[in-house]
Amino acid sequence: MKAAYTIQHLKFRYPFTISRGTKTHQPTFIVTLEHLGYVGYGEAPAITYYNIPVEKMAADFESKKMFIEKFAFTEPERYWHYLHHLLPANPFLVCALDMAGWDLYGKMKNKKLSDIWAAADAERPLTDYTIGIDTIDKMAEKLELKPWPIYKIKLGTDNDIAIIEALRKHTNAVFRIDANAAWTAQEALEKIMALKSLGVEFIEQPLAKEDWEGMKYLYEHSPLPLFADESCVFEKDVEKCVGYFHGINIKLTKCSGVTPALRMIKTAKELGLKVMVGSMNESTIGSAAIAHLMPLIDYVDVDGPLLLEEDVATGLMYGYGTVSTSNEPGLGMTYTGLYNWPL
C-alpha cells in the first residue's frame, strides 16, 4: 500500500464566524491510499481550538509513513484499530486515513458505502445550511441568497434573540441554533424560552463542555431538545450524555473517523439518543463520507461544500435541502486535480 497527502487552504464564500472567532479559509489535510490498483481518499479539516493543525498531521504522517503503508489492508475496521494505536494523539490524521480506507474498501467491493452500511431505501434526512455570526443585515442577506428549508444559525452574542427575531422575518424555514458553548445555564434557559416561539427546532452545545451540572439543570427545564457537540467527541462520551442531552452531534474528524462514528451511532440509538452527524467545513471528500451515513441518522449537517468557494472534488448533488451521492463505489467522489499532489 502507498500513502500520500496534500494540504489545502480552501476559501470560504463568506468569512466564517462562530462564538470563538472568524476565519476566511479552511485548512484541510487530504490523504490517499493506493492498493491493488485502487485509490481511496480521506480528509480531516483542522480546527484551531483542538490544537491539531495541518502541520501536525503532516509531521505525524511523515514520521509514521512506513507503518501507515506497511499494514496488510483487507477491511477498514482492522486498519482503524491499527492506526488508533499507531497515532494515539492524532485522531484527526486517523480520521483521514480511516476514511481513505473505507473509500478503498468500497472500491474493492464495487459498492457504495451507504449500500454497505444501510438498506438502499432507508430514509435520508435533509441537510441544514449554516449561517455564521455576522451583522444582522449580513446574516439576513445570506438567507436571501440561499433559500433553504433548514438553517443552522451560529449564536453566542449579546443580541442572540434580536438576531433570530430579525431573521425570522425573512423565512419560515426551520432554525437550528448552535451556541458553540457560549452560554451560561441561566442565560441559556432564558434564551431557549424565547427561541422556542421563533420556530427553533433544537439547540446545539449551549454550555461549556465541562459544565455537566449546568447541562443537567438545562436538560430538566429546557422546552427544546439539546444536542451535544463539544461534550461528545469520542465513543466513551456517548453514554455520559444520557440525562444531559437529548441527542449527539458526531464529527468524523474529532471522533477519529468513520469506524468509531458507526459504533457511536449504534450506541446512541441503543441509549435512546437522537443522532446527528455534523460538518467541520469539509470539502466534498469528507462531506461524501457524511452523506453516506445519512440513512443511519436522524439529522445531518453536510453543507461544507456549499460554504466553500473552492473545492477539491465532485460527486455530491445538492437540491433544496437534499444531498445525493453518485452511484460510483466507495465515497463516490472524484478528485478534481486542482492542486499538485506531493508524492
N, C-alpha and C positions, 0 to 999 in steps of 0.2 A: 504494500500500500504506500502511496505517495501523498504527502500533505503539503499544502501551500496556503498562504494568506495574503490579503491585501487590506490596507487601512484606507477608509474613505471618510470625508467630512461633507456630509450631504446637506445642502442648503434648504432651510425651511421656506415655505411660501410667505409666511409672516414670522417675525420674531416670536419665539415660543416662550411664554411666561407662565410660571406657576408660583406658588407662595414662596418657593426657595430661590427664585431668580429667573433670569432671561438668557436664552441662547439663540443664535441665528443659524447655527449648523449642528447637525447631529453626527458626532464621531461614531463610526461603526467598524467593527472588525469582522471580516468575511473570510471564511476558510473553504478549502476544497479538499476532498479525499478522493483519490483515484485508485480504483481497484478492479481488476478483471475487465478493464475496458470501460467501466462506468465511472462517472464523476458525480459526487454528492456535494451539495453546497450547504453552508450553515452561516449563521450571523449572530453577533452579540453587540448591541449598541452600548456605548459607555455612558454611564450616568454618574455625574460628578460626586454626589453625596454617598455613593457606595465605594468610592476610592479604588476603583479598578479601571484606570484609563486604558485606552487602546495600546499605549506604550507598554503597560504592564502585561497585557495579553500577548503582545508581540515578543516581549522578553521571555516570558514563560514558554511560549510556543517554541522559540529558538532553542532554549535550554533543554527542552524535553522532546524535541522533534524526532530524534531517533526512536524514542519509546512510543511516541504517538503513531509512528509508521510501522513499528515492529509488531503490533497486535495482529493476530490471525483473525481477521474480521469474518464473522458469519452472520451475526444478528446484533442489533443495536443495544439491547439491554445489557448484554455481557460487556460490550465496549464501554457503555456508560459507567459500569461498576469499575472497570479498569481505569478509566480517566478520572473518576471520582477519587480514587486512591493515589493516582499519579499526580494530580493537581488539586490537592485538598483546599488550598487557599485561593483558588481562582474559579469560582462557579461560572463566571461569565465565559471564560475560554472553554470550560467543559460543555457549556450550553452550545456554543458554536460548533464544536466537534461532534457532539451528540446529534444535533440537528442534521449535520452533514452525513452522519452515519445512518440516520433514518431515511434521508433522501437517497442515499446509496442503496439501502436495503430495498426501498420501494422500486427502484430501477432494476435491481437484480431480480426481484419477484414480478416485475412488469405490472405493478399495481399502484394505484393512487393510495396515499397514506390514509385518507379518510375511508377508503374501502377496506383497508387492513384493520382500522380501529372501530368502525361502526357500520351499521346497516346503511345501504346506499340510499334508502328512502327516509332516513331519520330527519326530523325537522331541524332546521338551522335558524338560529336567532339573527335578527338584524343587527348590524353594527351601528354604534353611535359615531358621531363626528365631534371632535374636541375643539372647544373654543377656549383658548388660553386667556389669562388675565390681561386686560388692556383697559383703555378708556371705554366708557360705556358706548360712545359713538362708534369706536373701532370694533368692539365686540358685536354690536348690532349690525355693522357693515359686513362682518364675516358671516353672520347668519343669513343676511340678504343674498350674499354671493354664493352661498352653498345651502340651498333649500334641502332639508334632511328630516327624516321622521323622528330621530332621537339625537339629542345633543348631550355630550358630556361637557359640563361647564366648570372650569377651574375657578375656585374661590379661595378665600383666605386673606381678605382685605377688610378695611374699616367700613366699607359700604356694600357688603355682600348682598343684602336684601334689596337695596336700591338697584343693583345690577340686574338681579333676576326680575324685579318688577318692570324694569325698562325693557329687558329682552322679551319678556312675556307679551309685550305689546306688538312684537314683530312676528310671532309664530305661535301656533297651537301645538307644536311638537312636544314630545316627551323630553323633560330635562332630567339629567342625572348630575349630581353635584360631587365634585372631588375637591375636598378641602386640603389634601396633602398634609394632614396632621397639624393644621394651623390653628385650631380652636381649642379652648378650654371646655370642660364638660358643661358648665353652666351656660357659657356663650353658645355652645353647640345646640343645647336644648332650646334656647330662645330662638335661635335662627331656624332650627328644624321646624318648630311650631309655625313660623311664618312661611317657610318654604313649602310646607305641605299644601297650603292653599294656593300655591303658584304652579301646580302641576308638576312637582318634582317626584320622581319615581323612587329613588333611593339615594343614600349618602355614602360616599366612599371615604374611608380613613379620616374621620372627623378630628380625632385626637392624636397626640403623640404616641408613637408605637409602644412606649413603655407605660403608658397611663392605663393600666388594666382596671384600676379602681374606678376611674372616671368612665371607662367604657362599660363597666358593669352597671353603673348608675344610668348611663345613657341608654343602654340596651333595655333596661327595665321601664324607661319613661318615653323613649322616642316613638312618635307616631309613624315614622318612616323606617324601612329596613336599613340596616347598617352593614357595609361591606368592608372587610379588612384588606388592606394592601400592604403597607409597610409592616403591619403587625403579623402578616402571614407570608413569610419569604420562603421557608424550607418546609419539607414534609413534616418535620416534627412540630411545626407551628399550627397545623390544621386543627388538631384536637384541642389545642389551647383556646381556639376561637369560639368553641361551643359555649353558649351562655353569655357571650360578649358581643358577638356579631351574628347577623342572620345569613351572611354569605362571605365568600372569599374571592379576591381577585388574584389569580395566579399570573405571574410574569415569568415567561420561559427563561429569560436571561438570569433573573435573580435566583430562581429555584434550581438552576443548573441544567436546564434542558427539557426536552420533550419527555424523556423517560420518566423523571420524577414527577412531571406535570400530570402524566397519565395516572400515576399512583395517587397523587393529591386529589384529582377529580373523583376517583373511586372512593377514597376515604371520606371526602367531604359529603358525597351523596349518602354514604352509609350513616353518617352522623347527622343527616338532615339539614345540611348547609347548602344554600344555593351556590352555584359556581359560575364565575366569570373568568375569562382569560383576557388579559389586557395588553395593550401596546406599550412599548417603550420607544416609539418612533422608529421602528424597524423599517427597512426598505421592503420591497416585495419579497425578498428571500425569507426573512424572518416572519413577515406577515403571512406568507403562504403556509408556514407551519401552524400559525394560529388558526388560519381559515380551515385547515384540515381537521382541527379539533372541534369545530363548531357543532357537529352532530352530537357531541358528548356533553355539551354545556348549556347553561340557561341564558347567559348574556355574553356578549363579546364586544371588545373594543379593538378593532383591527383596522384603524384608519391611518396608520403610519404613512403609506404611500400617498394618501390624499393630502397630508400635511407637508410633504416634501416637494420642493421644486425640482430636485434631482433624484433619480432612482438608478438602480444598477441591474434591474431585471424586469421581465414581463411575465405574465401568467395569471394575474388576478383580474377579474372583471367586476366592476362596481356598478350597481344600479342605485335605486332610491333606497338606500339602507341595506341592500342585498350585496353579498360577496360570493362570487363563484370562482372555483379553481378550474384549471384546464383539465382535459382528460388524459394528460400525459402522466406517466408513472412518477412515484416519489412525490416531491413537493409540487411538481408540475409547473415549475418556473424555468425561464431561460435567462441565463446571464447575458446581459446586453453587450458586454465587451467595451464599455465606455472608458475603462481605465486599464492601464497596464497591470498585468498580473505578475508580481515579483516571485519567481520560482527560484 
